[in-house]
Amino acid sequence: MRKFLLMCCFLVGITAMAHAQGGQRMSPEDRAKQMQTQLKLTDDQTTKVTTILKVQATKMDSVRTAANGDRTAMRTAMGPIRTATNDQIKAILTPDQATAYQKFLDEQRARMQQGGGGGGGN
Protein backbone atom coordinates (compact mmCIF):
# COMPACT_ATOMS: atom_id res chain seq x y z
CA MET A 1 0.00 0.00 0.00
CA ARG A 2 2.82 2.39 0.85
CA LYS A 3 4.54 1.70 -2.45
CA PHE A 4 1.31 2.45 -4.28
CA LEU A 5 0.88 5.78 -2.46
CA LEU A 6 4.52 6.67 -3.04
CA MET A 7 4.15 5.92 -6.74
CA CYS A 8 0.99 8.07 -6.96
CA CYS A 9 2.77 10.98 -5.26
CA PHE A 10 5.69 10.58 -7.65
CA LEU A 11 3.41 10.65 -10.70
CA VAL A 12 1.54 13.71 -9.41
CA GLY A 13 4.86 15.47 -8.84
CA ILE A 14 6.13 14.68 -12.32
CA THR A 15 2.86 15.87 -13.86
CA ALA A 16 2.99 19.12 -11.89
CA MET A 17 6.58 19.75 -12.97
CA ALA A 18 5.76 19.15 -16.63
CA HIS A 19 2.81 21.51 -16.42
CA ALA A 20 4.90 24.19 -14.71
CA GLN A 21 7.52 23.99 -17.46
CA GLY A 22 5.07 24.83 -20.21
CA GLY A 23 3.41 21.47 -20.53
CA GLN A 24 1.37 21.23 -23.69
CA ARG A 25 1.24 23.55 -26.65
CA MET A 26 -2.16 24.57 -27.90
CA SER A 27 -3.29 22.56 -30.89
CA PRO A 28 -3.93 24.41 -34.16
CA GLU A 29 -7.66 23.79 -33.66
CA ASP A 30 -7.59 25.28 -30.14
CA ARG A 31 -5.61 28.29 -31.34
CA ALA A 32 -8.09 28.84 -34.18
CA LYS A 33 -11.02 28.64 -31.74
CA GLN A 34 -9.30 31.15 -29.48
CA MET A 35 -8.80 33.48 -32.44
CA GLN A 36 -12.41 32.97 -33.50
CA THR A 37 -13.52 34.23 -30.10
CA GLN A 38 -11.01 37.08 -29.81
CA LEU A 39 -11.27 38.35 -33.39
CA LYS A 40 -14.88 37.35 -34.09
CA LEU A 41 -13.91 35.20 -37.08
CA THR A 42 -16.53 33.75 -39.38
CA ASP A 43 -16.72 29.97 -39.72
CA ASP A 44 -15.02 30.23 -43.13
CA GLN A 45 -12.18 32.32 -41.69
CA THR A 46 -11.80 29.90 -38.79
CA THR A 47 -11.50 26.96 -41.20
CA LYS A 48 -8.83 28.78 -43.21
CA VAL A 49 -6.92 29.81 -40.07
CA THR A 50 -7.03 26.23 -38.80
CA THR A 51 -5.53 24.99 -42.08
CA ILE A 52 -2.78 27.64 -41.95
CA LEU A 53 -1.97 26.80 -38.33
CA LYS A 54 -1.85 23.05 -39.08
CA VAL A 55 0.69 23.67 -41.85
CA GLN A 56 2.72 25.86 -39.49
CA ALA A 57 2.65 23.19 -36.77
CA THR A 58 3.92 20.57 -39.22
CA LYS A 59 6.77 22.83 -40.35
CA MET A 60 7.67 23.74 -36.77
CA ASP A 61 7.73 20.08 -35.74
CA SER A 62 10.10 19.36 -38.64
CA VAL A 63 12.38 22.19 -37.52
CA ARG A 64 12.37 20.93 -33.93
CA THR A 65 13.31 17.46 -35.12
CA ALA A 66 16.03 18.70 -37.48
CA ALA A 67 17.51 21.10 -34.90
CA ASN A 68 17.95 18.24 -32.44
CA GLY A 69 17.67 20.50 -29.39
CA ASP A 70 19.73 23.40 -30.79
CA ARG A 71 17.62 26.36 -29.63
CA THR A 72 19.51 28.90 -31.72
CA ALA A 73 18.92 26.90 -34.89
CA MET A 74 15.24 26.49 -33.99
CA ARG A 75 14.74 30.22 -33.39
CA THR A 76 16.50 31.08 -36.64
CA ALA A 77 14.43 28.62 -38.68
CA MET A 78 11.10 29.33 -36.98
CA GLY A 79 11.16 33.11 -37.43
CA PRO A 80 10.37 33.04 -41.16
CA ILE A 81 7.72 30.34 -40.61
CA ARG A 82 5.96 32.51 -38.01
CA THR A 83 6.17 35.58 -40.25
CA ALA A 84 4.71 33.70 -43.22
CA THR A 85 1.93 32.27 -41.05
CA ASN A 86 1.03 35.68 -39.65
CA ASP A 87 0.99 37.20 -43.14
CA GLN A 88 -1.29 34.41 -44.42
CA ILE A 89 -3.65 34.87 -41.50
CA LYS A 90 -3.76 38.66 -41.92
CA ALA A 91 -4.62 38.18 -45.59
CA ILE A 92 -7.94 36.50 -44.71
CA LEU A 93 -8.90 38.97 -41.97
CA THR A 94 -10.91 42.16 -42.31
CA PRO A 95 -8.95 45.38 -41.65
CA ASP A 96 -10.39 45.63 -38.11
CA GLN A 97 -9.56 41.99 -37.37
CA ALA A 98 -6.04 42.42 -38.78
CA THR A 99 -5.48 45.41 -36.49
CA ALA A 100 -6.67 43.44 -33.46
CA TYR A 101 -4.52 40.47 -34.49
CA GLN A 102 -1.43 42.68 -34.82
CA LYS A 103 -2.13 44.16 -31.39
CA PHE A 104 -2.36 40.61 -29.97
CA LEU A 105 0.97 39.67 -31.62
CA ASP A 106 2.66 42.81 -30.27
CA GLU A 107 1.40 42.09 -26.74
CA GLN A 108 2.53 38.48 -26.98
CA ARG A 109 5.99 39.56 -28.19
CA ALA A 110 6.26 42.02 -25.27
CA ARG A 111 5.35 39.26 -22.78
CA MET A 112 7.97 36.95 -24.26
CA GLN A 113 10.65 39.66 -24.08
CA GLN A 114 9.82 40.21 -20.43
CA GLY A 115 10.24 36.50 -19.79
CA GLY A 116 6.57 35.91 -19.05
CA GLY A 117 5.95 33.22 -21.62
CA GLY A 118 3.04 33.28 -23.95
CA GLY A 119 0.59 30.48 -23.28
CA GLY A 120 0.71 28.62 -26.61
CA GLY A 121 1.99 31.35 -28.64
CA ASN A 122 3.30 30.86 -32.19
ZIPERA-V444185 format. One record per backbone hydrogen bond with DSSP energy under -0.5 kcal/mol. NH is the residue of the N-H (numbers start at 1). CO is the residue of the C=O. If there is no record, write none. Layout:
nh = <NH:NH>
co = <CO:CO>
This chain:
nh = <5:6:7:8:9:10:11:12:13:14:15:16:17:18:19:20:21:22:23:31:32:33:34:35:36:37:38:39:40:41:46:47:48:49:50:51:52:53:54:55:56:57:58:59:60:61:62:63:64:65:66:67:68:69:70:71:74:75:76:77:78:79:80:81:82:83:84:85:86:87:88:89:90:91:92:92:93:93:98:99:100:101:102:103:104:105:106:107:108:109:110:111:112:113:114:115:116>
co = <1:2:3:4:5:6:7:8:9:10:11:12:13:14:15:16:17:19:18:27:28:29:30:31:32:33:34:35:36:36:42:43:44:45:46:47:48:49:50:51:52:53:54:55:56:57:58:59:60:61:62:63:64:64:67:69:70:71:72:73:74:75:76:77:78:79:80:81:82:83:84:85:86:87:88:89:89:90:94:95:96:97:98:99:100:101:102:103:104:105:106:107:108:109:110:112:111>
